[in-house]
Amino acid sequence: MNTNGTSKIFKTIWQDYSMLVVYAIMFILCSLFVPYFLTIPNMKGLGLSVTTIGMVASTMLYALGGGDLDLSVGSTVAFTGVLTAKLLNITNNVPLSILGGIIAGGLVGLANGVCIANLKLNPLITTLATMQIVRGLGLIVSNAVSIGIIIPAFFVIGNGAMFGVPNPIWITAVIMIIFGILLNNTAYGRNVLAIGGNKEAARLSGVNVELTKNIIFVLQGLVTGVAGVVLAARMTSGQPNAAIGFELDVISACVLGGVSLSGGVATMGGVIVGVLIMGTVQDVLNLLNVPTFYQYVVRGVILLIAVLLDQLKQRRKA
């Protein structure tokens, strides 16, 4: 009995915390064998490198948990960054320009939500279309060239620090805490996962499916807008070609963190681990001077592994 009980405990721990264990082992091995990995400058660099993915993954988990997905986030990051830079150069007003960029992201999310929730369009095709549209809008606004920013006050968002920790890391942490609480401690978070688990059952239990999905995509757009603004501040310019392929990294991080592609399962803790795994792999490849084209191969393999893990979990449940 004791052996069986211990076995069940270890099995439960492995099922719930397997990726955390994997990351802990990865971190130890990297610390031992990768030069300069476990140094304060590199740890700060690692933290900064995952901020954009971390922000967007915090809301992508809602889209995936609700049974949908959003492929337009990379284009939205670029567009909102470009638009913010353009507004800064026109108005010289930092708060107004930031607000404009964030609202623009929210409008992209609203368009996705209306098409998917109200018009019942396929989320893959819808967000693939808006990915192209928004990328095109970014190129139009910028005339396909980067837009320089000359207001130092704006750079504090991306390059300043508080208590020695870069501001983008603080912003990412706040966003993760907010959406983690929303997921775990509110009826809205439970409704999102209920819709992803069984949409019709959620509807019959009184959940307003259309409104809930619209809110998911608006929140996704707003947070992606924040990520675009912060990235523009870090780069001191708006880049229309920024974040190409970014959406796949975000989805990979979420799935590695245990978010189910079929919906109904999502945790913020898991997403944080997934984001850290993606960032650590990228950091190690850079430290080892692996050429960029090989890094694409590695990222593709990670995405396949993430999907395979999700499928194995679904089969085990079935």
C-alpha positions in Angstrom: 0.0 0.0 0.0 2.8 2.4 0.9 4.6 1.6 -2.3 1.5 2.2 -4.4 0.8 5.4 -2.5 4.3 6.7 -3.0 4.1 5.7 -6.7 0.9 7.6 -7.1 2.4 10.7 -5.4 5.5 10.7 -7.7 3.2 10.1 -10.8 1.1 13.1 -9.8 4.1 15.3 -9.2 5.6 14.3 -12.6 2.3 15.0 -14.4 1.9 18.4 -12.7 5.5 19.6 -12.5 7.3 17.6 -15.2 8.3 20.7 -17.3 9.5 22.5 -14.1 11.7 19.5 -13.4 13.0 19.5 -17.0 13.8 23.2 -16.7 15.6 22.8 -13.4 17.8 20.1 -14.9 18.4 22.2 -18.0 19.4 25.2 -15.9 21.8 23.2 -13.8 23.4 21.6 -16.9 23.7 25.0 -18.6 25.2 26.5 -15.5 27.9 23.8 -15.4 28.8 23.4 -19.1 27.9 26.7 -20.9 30.5 29.5 -20.5 29.2 32.7 -18.9 25.7 31.3 -18.5 25.4 31.7 -14.8 26.6 35.4 -14.6 24.6 38.4 -13.5 24.8 40.2 -16.9 23.6 37.0 -18.7 20.8 36.4 -16.2 19.6 40.0 -16.8 19.9 39.4 -20.5 18.0 36.2 -20.3 15.2 37.9 -18.3 15.0 40.7 -20.9 15.0 38.3 -23.8 11.8 36.6 -22.6 9.8 39.7 -21.6 8.0 40.2 -25.0 7.1 36.5 -25.2 6.2 36.4 -21.5 3.7 39.3 -21.9 2.0 37.9 -24.9 2.0 34.3 -23.6 0.1 35.6 -20.5 -2.9 36.2 -22.7 -2.3 33.6 -25.4 -2.9 31.0 -22.7 -6.5 32.4 -22.5 -7.0 32.1 -26.3 -5.6 28.5 -26.3 -7.4 27.6 -23.1 -10.6 28.8 -24.7 -10.1 26.5 -27.7 -8.8 29.2 -30.1 -5.4 30.7 -31.0 -4.0 34.0 -32.3 -1.4 34.1 -35.1 -1.6 37.9 -35.5 0.4 38.7 -32.3 3.8 39.1 -34.1 2.4 41.5 -36.6 0.5 43.4 -33.9 3.7 43.8 -31.8 5.4 45.3 -34.9 2.4 47.5 -35.8 1.9 48.9 -32.4 5.6 49.7 -32.0 5.7 51.5 -35.3 2.5 53.4 -34.6 3.7 54.5 -31.2 7.0 55.7 -32.7 5.0 57.6 -35.4 2.7 59.2 -32.8 5.7 60.2 -30.6 7.3 62.0 -33.6 4.1 63.8 -34.4 2.8 64.7 -30.9 5.9 64.6 -28.7 3.5 63.3 -26.1 4.7 60.1 -24.4 1.5 59.1 -22.5 -0.7 59.8 -25.5 1.5 57.9 -27.9 1.7 54.9 -25.6 -2.1 54.9 -25.2 -2.5 55.1 -29.0 -0.3 52.0 -29.5 -2.1 50.0 -26.8 -5.5 50.9 -28.1 -4.5 50.0 -31.6 -3.6 46.5 -30.3 -6.9 46.3 -28.6 -8.7 47.1 -31.8 -6.9 44.3 -33.6 -8.0 42.0 -30.9 -11.5 43.2 -31.1 -11.6 42.5 -34.9 -10.3 39.0 -34.2 -12.9 38.5 -31.5 -15.8 39.6 -33.6 -14.8 37.5 -36.5 -14.3 34.4 -34.4 -16.9 34.7 -31.7 -19.7 36.5 -33.5 -19.2 35.6 -37.2 -18.1 32.0 -36.3 -15.0 32.2 -38.6 -12.2 29.7 -38.1 -9.6 31.2 -35.7 -6.7 29.8 -37.6 -7.8 31.4 -40.9 -9.0 34.6 -39.2 -5.8 35.4 -37.4 -3.7 34.3 -40.3 -5.6 37.0 -42.3 -5.2 39.6 -39.7 -1.6 38.7 -39.4 -1.1 39.7 -43.0 -3.4 42.8 -42.7 -1.7 44.2 -39.6 1.8 43.5 -40.9 0.8 45.5 -44.1 -0.6 48.3 -41.9 2.7 48.5 -40.1 4.6 48.8 -43.4 2.2 51.4 -44.7 2.5 53.6 -41.5 6.3 53.4 -41.6 6.8 53.4 -45.4 8.6 50.1 -44.9 11.5 51.8 -42.9 12.3 52.0 -39.3 11.0 55.0 -37.4 13.5 56.5 -35.1 12.5 58.0 -31.7 14.2 61.0 -30.2 12.4 61.4 -26.9 14.6 60.1 -24.1 11.7 59.9 -21.6 10.2 57.1 -23.7 13.3 55.0 -23.5 13.0 54.6 -19.8 10.2 52.1 -20.3 12.5 49.7 -22.2 15.9 50.6 -20.9 15.4 51.9 -17.4 15.6 49.8 -14.2 14.2 49.7 -10.7 16.2 48.1 -7.8 18.7 46.9 -10.4 16.0 45.0 -12.4 15.2 46.2 -15.9 11.7 47.8 -16.3 10.5 45.3 -19.0 11.0 42.5 -16.5 8.9 44.3 -13.9 6.2 45.0 -16.5 6.1 41.3 -17.6 5.9 40.2 -13.9 3.0 42.5 -13.2 1.1 41.3 -16.3 1.7 37.6 -15.4 0.5 38.2 -11.8 -2.6 40.0 -13.0 -3.6 37.3 -15.5 -2.6 34.5 -13.2 -5.0 35.8 -10.6 -7.7 36.4 -13.3 -7.4 32.8 -14.4 -7.3 31.1 -11.0 -9.5 33.3 -8.8 -12.3 34.6 -10.9 -15.4 33.3 -12.6 -14.1 34.7 -15.9 -11.0 32.5 -15.8 -13.1 29.4 -15.0 -15.5 30.3 -17.9 -12.6 30.5 -20.3 -11.4 27.0 -19.5 -15.0 25.7 -19.5 -15.5 27.0 -23.0 -12.3 25.4 -24.1 -13.3 22.1 -22.5 -16.8 22.0 -23.9 -18.3 25.0 -25.5 -21.9 23.8 -25.6 -21.8 22.6 -22.0 -20.5 26.0 -21.0 -23.3 27.7 -23.0 -25.9 25.6 -21.4 -24.6 26.4 -17.9 -25.1 30.1 -18.6 -21.8 31.3 -19.9 -22.0 34.0 -22.5 -19.6 32.3 -25.0 -19.4 35.2 -27.5 -18.8 37.9 -24.9 -16.1 35.8 -23.1 -14.3 35.1 -26.4 -14.4 38.8 -27.4 -12.9 39.7 -24.1 -10.2 37.1 -24.6 -9.1 38.6 -27.9 -9.4 42.2 -26.8 -7.2 41.5 -23.8 -4.8 39.6 -26.1 -4.6 42.7 -28.3 -4.1 45.2 -25.5 -1.3 43.2 -23.9 0.3 42.7 -27.3 0.1 46.4 -27.7 1.9 46.8 -24.4 4.6 44.4 -25.6 4.9 46.4 -28.9 5.4 49.6 -27.0 8.0 48.2 -24.6 9.9 46.6 -27.6 9.9 49.9 -29.4 11.3 51.6 -26.3 14.0 48.9 -25.9 15.0 49.3 -29.6 14.6 53.1 -29.5 12.7 52.8 -32.8 9.6 51.4 -34.4 10.6 48.4 -36.6 7.9 47.3 -39.2 9.7 43.9 -39.7 10.0 43.1 -36.0 8.7 40.0 -34.4 8.5 37.9 -37.5 7.7 34.3 -36.5 7.1 35.5 -32.9 3.6 34.0 -32.7 5.1 30.5 -33.1 7.5 31.1 -30.2 4.6 32.3 -28.0 2.4 29.2 -28.8 5.4 26.9 -28.3 6.1 28.4 -24.9 2.4 28.0 -23.9 2.2 24.4 -25.1 5.5 23.5 -23.4 4.0 25.0 -20.2 1.1 22.5 -20.4 -1.5 24.6 -22.2 -3.6 22.3 -24.3 -4.0 23.0 -28.0 -7.5 21.6 -27.8 -8.5 23.9 -25.0 -9.7 23.5 -21.4 -6.3 23.3 -19.7 -4.0 26.2 -18.9 -1.9 27.4 -15.9 0.1 30.6 -15.6 2.9 28.7 -13.7 3.2 26.3 -16.6 3.4 29.1 -19.1 6.2 30.8 -17.1 8.2 27.6 -17.2 7.5 27.3 -21.0 8.7 30.9 -21.5 11.8 30.3 -19.5 12.6 27.1 -21.5 12.3 29.0 -24.8 14.4 31.9 -23.6 17.1 29.7 -22.1 17.4 27.6 -25.3 17.8 30.8 -27.3 20.3 32.2 -24.8 22.5 29.1 -24.8 22.5 29.0 -28.6 23.7 32.6 -28.7 26.4 32.0 -26.0 27.6 29.0 -28.0 27.7 31.2 -31.2 25.3 28.8 -33.1 24.5 30.4 -36.5 21.0 31.9 -36.8 19.8 29.4 -39.5 20.6 26.5 -37.1 18.6 28.3 -34.4 15.5 28.2 -36.7 15.9 24.4 -36.9 16.1 24.1 -33.1 13.0 26.4 -32.6 11.1 24.2 -35.1 12.1 21.1 -33.3 11.0 22.6 -30.0 7.6 23.4 -31.5 7.2 19.8 -32.7 8.2 18.5 -29.3 5.6 20.8 -27.6 2.9 19.5 -29.9 3.9 15.9 -29.3 3.8 16.4 -25.5 0.3 17.9 -25.9 -0.9 15.0 -27.9 0.6 12.5 -25.5 -1.3 14.2 -22.6 -4.5 14.1 -24.5 -4.2 10.4 -25.3 -3.4 9.7 -21.7 -6.5 11.5 -20.6 -8.6 9.7 -23.2 
